[in-house]
Amino acid sequence: IHPPLVAQLADGGRLVLPLGSPYTWQTLTIVEKHGNETTVKYLFPVVFVPMTGRIEEG
């Protein structure tokens, strides 16, 4: 997790992200910032892929 991303979190802020390489199993991860302390929780495996095709507006 890149330190500049964590640095942008406000006190009590939370970052939820799939951590790992694209197109393979990743780990859904929560990063929380409380004061000067940062905690990381690894939840479960996921696979995120980009959306393809046209997005319909409606």
mmCIF file of the N, C-alpha and C atoms, coordinates in Angstrom:
data_MODEL
# 
_entry.id   MODEL 
# 
loop_
_atom_site.group_PDB 
_atom_site.id 
_atom_site.type_symbol 
_atom_site.label_atom_id 
_atom_site.label_alt_id 
_atom_site.label_comp_id 
_atom_site.label_asym_id 
_atom_site.label_entity_id 
_atom_site.label_seq_id 
_atom_site.pdbx_PDB_ins_code 
_atom_site.Cartn_x 
_atom_site.Cartn_y 
_atom_site.Cartn_z 
_atom_site.occupancy 
_atom_site.B_iso_or_equiv 
_atom_site.pdbx_formal_charge 
_atom_site.auth_seq_id 
_atom_site.auth_comp_id 
_atom_site.auth_asym_id 
_atom_site.auth_atom_id 
_atom_site.pdbx_PDB_model_num 
ATOM 1   N N  . ILE A 1 1  ? 0.867   -1.172  0.000   1.00 0.00 ? 1  ILE A N  1 
ATOM 2   C CA . ILE A 1 1  ? 0.000   0.000   0.000   1.00 0.00 ? 1  ILE A CA 1 
ATOM 3   C C  . ILE A 1 1  ? 0.906   1.224   0.000   1.00 0.00 ? 1  ILE A C  1 
ATOM 4   N N  . HIS A 1 2  ? 0.703   2.083   -0.968  1.00 0.00 ? 2  HIS A N  1 
ATOM 5   C CA . HIS A 1 2  ? 1.572   3.244   -1.126  1.00 0.00 ? 2  HIS A CA 1 
ATOM 6   C C  . HIS A 1 2  ? 1.347   4.245   0.009   1.00 0.00 ? 2  HIS A C  1 
ATOM 7   N N  . PRO A 1 3  ? 2.414   4.659   0.702   1.00 0.00 ? 3  PRO A N  1 
ATOM 8   C CA . PRO A 1 3  ? 2.288   5.623   1.797   1.00 0.00 ? 3  PRO A CA 1 
ATOM 9   C C  . PRO A 1 3  ? 1.543   6.905   1.431   1.00 0.00 ? 3  PRO A C  1 
ATOM 10  N N  . PRO A 1 4  ? 1.684   7.459   0.200   1.00 0.00 ? 4  PRO A N  1 
ATOM 11  C CA . PRO A 1 4  ? 0.918   8.672   -0.123  1.00 0.00 ? 4  PRO A CA 1 
ATOM 12  C C  . PRO A 1 4  ? -0.602  8.463   -0.049  1.00 0.00 ? 4  PRO A C  1 
ATOM 13  N N  . LEU A 1 5  ? -1.075  7.256   -0.347  1.00 0.00 ? 5  LEU A N  1 
ATOM 14  C CA . LEU A 1 5  ? -2.513  6.985   -0.217  1.00 0.00 ? 5  LEU A CA 1 
ATOM 15  C C  . LEU A 1 5  ? -2.943  7.019   1.242   1.00 0.00 ? 5  LEU A C  1 
ATOM 16  N N  . VAL A 1 6  ? -2.165  6.390   2.094   1.00 0.00 ? 6  VAL A N  1 
ATOM 17  C CA . VAL A 1 6  ? -2.480  6.367   3.525   1.00 0.00 ? 6  VAL A CA 1 
ATOM 18  C C  . VAL A 1 6  ? -2.380  7.773   4.107   1.00 0.00 ? 6  VAL A C  1 
ATOM 19  N N  . ALA A 1 7  ? -1.420  8.560   3.649   1.00 0.00 ? 7  ALA A N  1 
ATOM 20  C CA . ALA A 1 7  ? -1.239  9.923   4.158   1.00 0.00 ? 7  ALA A CA 1 
ATOM 21  C C  . ALA A 1 7  ? -2.452  10.799  3.882   1.00 0.00 ? 7  ALA A C  1 
ATOM 22  N N  . GLN A 1 8  ? -3.221  10.486  2.844   1.00 0.00 ? 8  GLN A N  1 
ATOM 23  C CA . GLN A 1 8  ? -4.401  11.283  2.504   1.00 0.00 ? 8  GLN A CA 1 
ATOM 24  C C  . GLN A 1 8  ? -5.605  10.971  3.387   1.00 0.00 ? 8  GLN A C  1 
ATOM 25  N N  . LEU A 1 9  ? -5.547  9.882   4.135   1.00 0.00 ? 9  LEU A N  1 
ATOM 26  C CA . LEU A 1 9  ? -6.677  9.525   4.991   1.00 0.00 ? 9  LEU A CA 1 
ATOM 27  C C  . LEU A 1 9  ? -6.796  10.489  6.162   1.00 0.00 ? 9  LEU A C  1 
ATOM 28  N N  . ALA A 1 10 ? -8.011  10.915  6.447   1.00 0.00 ? 10 ALA A N  1 
ATOM 29  C CA . ALA A 1 10 ? -8.268  11.732  7.632   1.00 0.00 ? 10 ALA A CA 1 
ATOM 30  C C  . ALA A 1 10 ? -8.262  10.823  8.855   1.00 0.00 ? 10 ALA A C  1 
ATOM 31  N N  . ASP A 1 11 ? -8.194  11.405  10.032  1.00 0.00 ? 11 ASP A N  1 
ATOM 32  C CA . ASP A 1 11 ? -8.284  10.627  11.259  1.00 0.00 ? 11 ASP A CA 1 
ATOM 33  C C  . ASP A 1 11 ? -9.619  9.890   11.256  1.00 0.00 ? 11 ASP A C  1 
ATOM 34  N N  . GLY A 1 12 ? -9.585  8.597   11.444  1.00 0.00 ? 12 GLY A N  1 
ATOM 35  C CA . GLY A 1 12 ? -10.790 7.780   11.378  1.00 0.00 ? 12 GLY A CA 1 
ATOM 36  C C  . GLY A 1 12 ? -11.133 7.347   9.966   1.00 0.00 ? 12 GLY A C  1 
ATOM 37  N N  . GLY A 1 13 ? -10.286 7.729   8.997   1.00 0.00 ? 13 GLY A N  1 
ATOM 38  C CA . GLY A 1 13 ? -10.546 7.402   7.600   1.00 0.00 ? 13 GLY A CA 1 
ATOM 39  C C  . GLY A 1 13 ? -10.302 5.939   7.298   1.00 0.00 ? 13 GLY A C  1 
ATOM 40  N N  . ARG A 1 14 ? -10.922 5.491   6.217   1.00 0.00 ? 14 ARG A N  1 
ATOM 41  C CA . ARG A 1 14 ? -10.848 4.084   5.835   1.00 0.00 ? 14 ARG A CA 1 
ATOM 42  C C  . ARG A 1 14 ? -10.658 3.977   4.325   1.00 0.00 ? 14 ARG A C  1 
ATOM 43  N N  . LEU A 1 15 ? -9.761  3.113   3.926   1.00 0.00 ? 15 LEU A N  1 
ATOM 44  C CA . LEU A 1 15 ? -9.508  2.824   2.523   1.00 0.00 ? 15 LEU A CA 1 
ATOM 45  C C  . LEU A 1 15 ? -9.813  1.348   2.311   1.00 0.00 ? 15 LEU A C  1 
ATOM 46  N N  . VAL A 1 16 ? -10.701 1.048   1.367   1.00 0.00 ? 16 VAL A N  1 
ATOM 47  C CA . VAL A 1 16 ? -11.048 -0.338  1.050   1.00 0.00 ? 16 VAL A CA 1 
ATOM 48  C C  . VAL A 1 16 ? -10.575 -0.602  -0.368  1.00 0.00 ? 16 VAL A C  1 
ATOM 49  N N  . LEU A 1 17 ? -9.750  -1.634  -0.544  1.00 0.00 ? 17 LEU A N  1 
ATOM 50  C CA . LEU A 1 17 ? -9.176  -1.877  -1.860  1.00 0.00 ? 17 LEU A CA 1 
ATOM 51  C C  . LEU A 1 17 ? -8.875  -3.346  -2.080  1.00 0.00 ? 17 LEU A C  1 
ATOM 52  N N  . PRO A 1 18 ? -8.891  -3.775  -3.359  1.00 0.00 ? 18 PRO A N  1 
ATOM 53  C CA . PRO A 1 18 ? -8.396  -5.108  -3.677  1.00 0.00 ? 18 PRO A CA 1 
ATOM 54  C C  . PRO A 1 18 ? -6.875  -5.023  -3.781  1.00 0.00 ? 18 PRO A C  1 
ATOM 55  N N  . LEU A 1 19 ? -6.177  -5.805  -2.985  1.00 0.00 ? 19 LEU A N  1 
ATOM 56  C CA . LEU A 1 19 ? -4.719  -5.726  -2.931  1.00 0.00 ? 19 LEU A CA 1 
ATOM 57  C C  . LEU A 1 19 ? -4.124  -6.929  -3.649  1.00 0.00 ? 19 LEU A C  1 
ATOM 58  N N  . GLY A 1 20 ? -3.350  -6.673  -4.682  1.00 0.00 ? 20 GLY A N  1 
ATOM 59  C CA . GLY A 1 20 ? -2.719  -7.746  -5.441  1.00 0.00 ? 20 GLY A CA 1 
ATOM 60  C C  . GLY A 1 20 ? -2.641  -7.384  -6.910  1.00 0.00 ? 20 GLY A C  1 
ATOM 61  N N  . SER A 1 21 ? -2.147  -8.311  -7.697  1.00 0.00 ? 21 SER A N  1 
ATOM 62  C CA . SER A 1 21 ? -1.978  -8.086  -9.132  1.00 0.00 ? 21 SER A CA 1 
ATOM 63  C C  . SER A 1 21 ? -3.312  -8.176  -9.858  1.00 0.00 ? 21 SER A C  1 
ATOM 64  N N  . PRO A 1 22 ? -3.491  -7.384  -10.926 1.00 0.00 ? 22 PRO A N  1 
ATOM 65  C CA . PRO A 1 22 ? -4.732  -7.459  -11.695 1.00 0.00 ? 22 PRO A CA 1 
ATOM 66  C C  . PRO A 1 22 ? -4.885  -8.822  -12.381 1.00 0.00 ? 22 PRO A C  1 
ATOM 67  N N  . TYR A 1 23 ? -6.123  -9.215  -12.626 1.00 0.00 ? 23 TYR A N  1 
ATOM 68  C CA . TYR A 1 23 ? -6.476  -10.451 -13.338 1.00 0.00 ? 23 TYR A CA 1 
ATOM 69  C C  . TYR A 1 23 ? -6.037  -11.720 -12.613 1.00 0.00 ? 23 TYR A C  1 
ATOM 70  N N  . THR A 1 24 ? -5.855  -11.638 -11.313 1.00 0.00 ? 24 THR A N  1 
ATOM 71  C CA . THR A 1 24 ? -5.529  -12.807 -10.507 1.00 0.00 ? 24 THR A CA 1 
ATOM 72  C C  . THR A 1 24 ? -6.202  -12.624 -9.156  1.00 0.00 ? 24 THR A C  1 
ATOM 73  N N  . TRP A 1 25 ? -6.123  -13.616 -8.294  1.00 0.00 ? 25 TRP A N  1 
ATOM 74  C CA . TRP A 1 25 ? -6.727  -13.478 -6.969  1.00 0.00 ? 25 TRP A CA 1 
ATOM 75  C C  . TRP A 1 25 ? -6.071  -12.323 -6.223  1.00 0.00 ? 25 TRP A C  1 
ATOM 76  N N  . GLN A 1 26 ? -6.908  -11.500 -5.613  1.00 0.00 ? 26 GLN A N  1 
ATOM 77  C CA . GLN A 1 26 ? -6.460  -10.382 -4.795  1.00 0.00 ? 26 GLN A CA 1 
ATOM 78  C C  . GLN A 1 26 ? -7.092  -10.552 -3.420  1.00 0.00 ? 26 GLN A C  1 
ATOM 79  N N  . THR A 1 27 ? -6.705  -9.735  -2.480  1.00 0.00 ? 27 THR A N  1 
ATOM 80  C CA . THR A 1 27 ? -7.286  -9.776  -1.144  1.00 0.00 ? 27 THR A CA 1 
ATOM 81  C C  . THR A 1 27 ? -7.995  -8.462  -0.876  1.00 0.00 ? 27 THR A C  1 
ATOM 82  N N  . LEU A 1 28 ? -9.289  -8.537  -0.555  1.00 0.00 ? 28 LEU A N  1 
ATOM 83  C CA . LEU A 1 28 ? -10.016 -7.329  -0.175  1.00 0.00 ? 28 LEU A CA 1 
ATOM 84  C C  . LEU A 1 28 ? -9.448  -6.862  1.160   1.00 0.00 ? 28 LEU A C  1 
ATOM 85  N N  . THR A 1 29 ? -9.003  -5.615  1.200   1.00 0.00 ? 29 THR A N  1 
ATOM 86  C CA . THR A 1 29 ? -8.229  -5.094  2.324   1.00 0.00 ? 29 THR A CA 1 
ATOM 87  C C  . THR A 1 29 ? -8.829  -3.785  2.816   1.00 0.00 ? 29 THR A C  1 
ATOM 88  N N  . ILE A 1 30 ? -8.830  -3.603  4.139   1.00 0.00 ? 30 ILE A N  1 
ATOM 89  C CA . ILE A 1 30 ? -9.273  -2.346  4.750   1.00 0.00 ? 30 ILE A CA 1 
ATOM 90  C C  . ILE A 1 30 ? -8.084  -1.732  5.480   1.00 0.00 ? 30 ILE A C  1 
ATOM 91  N N  . VAL A 1 31 ? -7.788  -0.481  5.161   1.00 0.00 ? 31 VAL A N  1 
ATOM 92  C CA . VAL A 1 31 ? -6.740  0.275   5.848   1.00 0.00 ? 31 VAL A CA 1 
ATOM 93  C C  . VAL A 1 31 ? -7.439  1.380   6.625   1.00 0.00 ? 31 VAL A C  1 
ATOM 94  N N  . GLU A 1 32 ? -7.200  1.450   7.934   1.00 0.00 ? 32 GLU A N  1 
ATOM 95  C CA . GLU A 1 32 ? -7.816  2.479   8.777   1.00 0.00 ? 32 GLU A CA 1 
ATOM 96  C C  . GLU A 1 32 ? -6.728  3.302   9.447   1.00 0.00 ? 32 GLU A C  1 
ATOM 97  N N  . LYS A 1 33 ? -6.995  4.605   9.565   1.00 0.00 ? 33 LYS A N  1 
ATOM 98  C CA . LYS A 1 33 ? -6.031  5.509   10.192  1.00 0.00 ? 33 LYS A CA 1 
ATOM 99  C C  . LYS A 1 33 ? -6.672  6.140   11.422  1.00 0.00 ? 33 LYS A C  1 
ATOM 100 N N  . HIS A 1 34 ? -5.997  6.002   12.558  1.00 0.00 ? 34 HIS A N  1 
ATOM 101 C CA . HIS A 1 34 ? -6.446  6.605   13.820  1.00 0.00 ? 34 HIS A CA 1 
ATOM 102 C C  . HIS A 1 34 ? -5.249  7.329   14.426  1.00 0.00 ? 34 HIS A C  1 
ATOM 103 N N  . GLY A 1 35 ? -5.254  8.652   14.298  1.00 0.00 ? 35 GLY A N  1 
ATOM 104 C CA . GLY A 1 35 ? -4.108  9.430   14.773  1.00 0.00 ? 35 GLY A CA 1 
ATOM 105 C C  . GLY A 1 35 ? -2.891  9.084   13.940  1.00 0.00 ? 35 GLY A C  1 
ATOM 106 N N  . ASN A 1 36 ? -1.810  8.693   14.601  1.00 0.00 ? 36 ASN A N  1 
ATOM 107 C CA . ASN A 1 36 ? -0.581  8.309   13.896  1.00 0.00 ? 36 ASN A CA 1 
ATOM 108 C C  . ASN A 1 36 ? -0.498  6.813   13.641  1.00 0.00 ? 36 ASN A C  1 
ATOM 109 N N  . GLU A 1 37 ? -1.541  6.075   14.015  1.00 0.00 ? 37 GLU A N  1 
ATOM 110 C CA . GLU A 1 37 ? -1.525  4.623   13.876  1.00 0.00 ? 37 GLU A CA 1 
ATOM 111 C C  . GLU A 1 37 ? -2.365  4.187   12.677  1.00 0.00 ? 37 GLU A C  1 
ATOM 112 N N  . THR A 1 38 ? -1.828  3.264   11.920  1.00 0.00 ? 38 THR A N  1 
ATOM 113 C CA . THR A 1 38 ? -2.534  2.712   10.766  1.00 0.00 ? 38 THR A CA 1 
ATOM 114 C C  . THR A 1 38 ? -2.703  1.216   10.977  1.00 0.00 ? 38 THR A C  1 
ATOM 115 N N  . THR A 1 39 ? -3.925  0.710   10.773  1.00 0.00 ? 39 THR A N  1 
ATOM 116 C CA . THR A 1 39 ? -4.169  -0.724  10.872  1.00 0.00 ? 39 THR A CA 1 
ATOM 117 C C  . THR A 1 39 ? -4.599  -1.253  9.507   1.00 0.00 ? 39 THR A C  1 
ATOM 118 N N  . VAL A 1 40 ? -4.219  -2.488  9.234   1.00 0.00 ? 40 VAL A N  1 
ATOM 119 C CA . VAL A 1 40 ? -4.564  -3.141  7.975   1.00 0.00 ? 40 VAL A CA 1 
ATOM 120 C C  . VAL A 1 40 ? -5.264  -4.450  8.306   1.00 0.00 ? 40 VAL A C  1 
ATOM 121 N N  . LYS A 1 41 ? -6.444  -4.661  7.701   1.00 0.00 ? 41 LYS A N  1 
ATOM 122 C CA . LYS A 1 41 ? -7.193  -5.909  7.885   1.00 0.00 ? 41 LYS A CA 1 
ATOM 123 C C  . LYS A 1 41 ? -7.355  -6.559  6.518   1.00 0.00 ? 41 LYS A C  1 
ATOM 124 N N  . TYR A 1 42 ? -6.959  -7.817  6.420   1.00 0.00 ? 42 TYR A N  1 
ATOM 125 C CA . TYR A 1 42 ? -7.115  -8.582  5.190   1.00 0.00 ? 42 TYR A CA 1 
ATOM 126 C C  . TYR A 1 42 ? -8.380  -9.418  5.332   1.00 0.00 ? 42 TYR A C  1 
ATOM 127 N N  . LEU A 1 43 ? -9.355  -9.221  4.434   1.00 0.00 ? 43 LEU A N  1 
ATOM 128 C CA . LEU A 1 43 ? -10.661 -9.840  4.596   1.00 0.00 ? 43 LEU A CA 1 
ATOM 129 C C  . LEU A 1 43 ? -10.791 -11.188 3.889   1.00 0.00 ? 43 LEU A C  1 
ATOM 130 N N  . PHE A 1 44 ? -10.852 -11.189 2.571   1.00 0.00 ? 44 PHE A N  1 
ATOM 131 C CA . PHE A 1 44 ? -11.064 -12.442 1.844   1.00 0.00 ? 44 PHE A CA 1 
ATOM 132 C C  . PHE A 1 44 ? -10.624 -12.271 0.391   1.00 0.00 ? 44 PHE A C  1 
ATOM 133 N N  . PRO A 1 45 ? -10.425 -13.392 -0.316  1.00 0.00 ? 45 PRO A N  1 
ATOM 134 C CA . PRO A 1 45 ? -9.974  -13.305 -1.704  1.00 0.00 ? 45 PRO A CA 1 
ATOM 135 C C  . PRO A 1 45 ? -11.076 -12.813 -2.633  1.00 0.00 ? 45 PRO A C  1 
ATOM 136 N N  . VAL A 1 46 ? -10.666 -11.999 -3.613  1.00 0.00 ? 46 VAL A N  1 
ATOM 137 C CA . VAL A 1 46 ? -11.578 -11.456 -4.621  1.00 0.00 ? 46 VAL A CA 1 
ATOM 138 C C  . VAL A 1 46 ? -10.834 -11.380 -5.952  1.00 0.00 ? 46 VAL A C  1 
ATOM 139 N N  . VAL A 1 47 ? -11.585 -11.201 -7.031  1.00 0.00 ? 47 VAL A N  1 
ATOM 140 C CA . VAL A 1 47 ? -10.996 -10.917 -8.335  1.00 0.00 ? 47 VAL A CA 1 
ATOM 141 C C  . VAL A 1 47 ? -11.748 -9.736  -8.915  1.00 0.00 ? 47 VAL A C  1 
ATOM 142 N N  . PHE A 1 48 ? -11.071 -8.634  -9.127  1.00 0.00 ? 48 PHE A N  1 
ATOM 143 C CA . PHE A 1 48 ? -11.665 -7.457  -9.746  1.00 0.00 ? 48 PHE A CA 1 
ATOM 144 C C  . PHE A 1 48 ? -11.190 -7.400  -11.189 1.00 0.00 ? 48 PHE A C  1 
ATOM 145 N N  . VAL A 1 49 ? -12.117 -7.192  -12.101 1.00 0.00 ? 49 VAL A N  1 
ATOM 146 C CA . VAL A 1 49 ? -11.783 -7.059  -13.517 1.00 0.00 ? 49 VAL A CA 1 
ATOM 147 C C  . VAL A 1 49 ? -12.411 -5.769  -14.032 1.00 0.00 ? 49 VAL A C  1 
ATOM 148 N N  . PRO A 1 50 ? -11.834 -5.156  -15.074 1.00 0.00 ? 50 PRO A N  1 
ATOM 149 C CA . PRO A 1 50 ? -12.404 -3.915  -15.590 1.00 0.00 ? 50 PRO A CA 1 
ATOM 150 C C  . PRO A 1 50 ? -13.746 -4.163  -16.271 1.00 0.00 ? 50 PRO A C  1 
ATOM 151 N N  . MET A 1 51 ? -14.603 -3.152  -16.224 1.00 0.00 ? 51 MET A N  1 
ATOM 152 C CA . MET A 1 51 ? -15.862 -3.220  -16.948 1.00 0.00 ? 51 MET A CA 1 
ATOM 153 C C  . MET A 1 51 ? -15.563 -3.089  -18.434 1.00 0.00 ? 51 MET A C  1 
ATOM 154 N N  . THR A 1 52 ? -16.289 -3.819  -19.237 1.00 0.00 ? 52 THR A N  1 
ATOM 155 C CA . THR A 1 52 ? -16.103 -3.729  -20.679 1.00 0.00 ? 52 THR A CA 1 
ATOM 156 C C  . THR A 1 52 ? -17.430 -3.385  -21.333 1.00 0.00 ? 52 THR A C  1 
ATOM 157 N N  . GLY A 1 53 ? -17.361 -2.914  -22.543 1.00 0.00 ? 53 GLY A N  1 
ATOM 158 C CA . GLY A 1 53 ? -18.581 -2.552  -23.241 1.00 0.00 ? 53 GLY A CA 1 
ATOM 159 C C  . GLY A 1 53 ? -19.004 -1.140  -22.905 1.00 0.00 ? 53 GLY A C  1 
ATOM 160 N N  . ARG A 1 54 ? -20.117 -0.761  -23.469 1.00 0.00 ? 54 ARG A N  1 
ATOM 161 C CA . ARG A 1 54 ? -20.631 0.589   -23.289 1.00 0.00 ? 54 ARG A CA 1 
ATOM 162 C C  . ARG A 1 54 ? -21.507 0.656   -22.040 1.00 0.00 ? 54 ARG A C  1 
ATOM 163 N N  . ILE A 1 55 ? -21.357 1.734   -21.294 1.00 0.00 ? 55 ILE A N  1 
ATOM 164 C CA . ILE A 1 55 ? -22.188 1.954   -20.116 1.00 0.00 ? 55 ILE A CA 1 
ATOM 165 C C  . ILE A 1 55 ? -23.436 2.695   -20.560 1.00 0.00 ? 55 ILE A C  1 
ATOM 166 N N  . GLU A 1 56 ? -24.578 2.132   -20.284 1.00 0.00 ? 56 GLU A N  1 
ATOM 167 C CA . GLU A 1 56 ? -25.849 2.747   -20.658 1.00 0.00 ? 56 GLU A CA 1 
ATOM 168 C C  . GLU A 1 56 ? -26.198 3.860   -19.684 1.00 0.00 ? 56 GLU A C  1 
ATOM 169 N N  . GLU A 1 57 ? -26.646 4.985   -20.205 1.00 0.00 ? 57 GLU A N  1 
ATOM 170 C CA . GLU A 1 57 ? -27.120 6.071   -19.353 1.00 0.00 ? 57 GLU A CA 1 
ATOM 171 C C  . GLU A 1 57 ? -28.630 6.014   -19.328 1.00 0.00 ? 57 GLU A C  1 
ATOM 172 N N  . GLY A 1 58 ? -29.191 6.166   -18.155 1.00 0.00 ? 58 GLY A N  1 
ATOM 173 C CA . GLY A 1 58 ? -30.630 6.076   -18.141 1.00 0.00 ? 58 GLY A CA 1 
ATOM 174 C C  . GLY A 1 58 ? -31.174 6.630   -16.928 1.00 0.00 ? 58 GLY A C  1 
# 
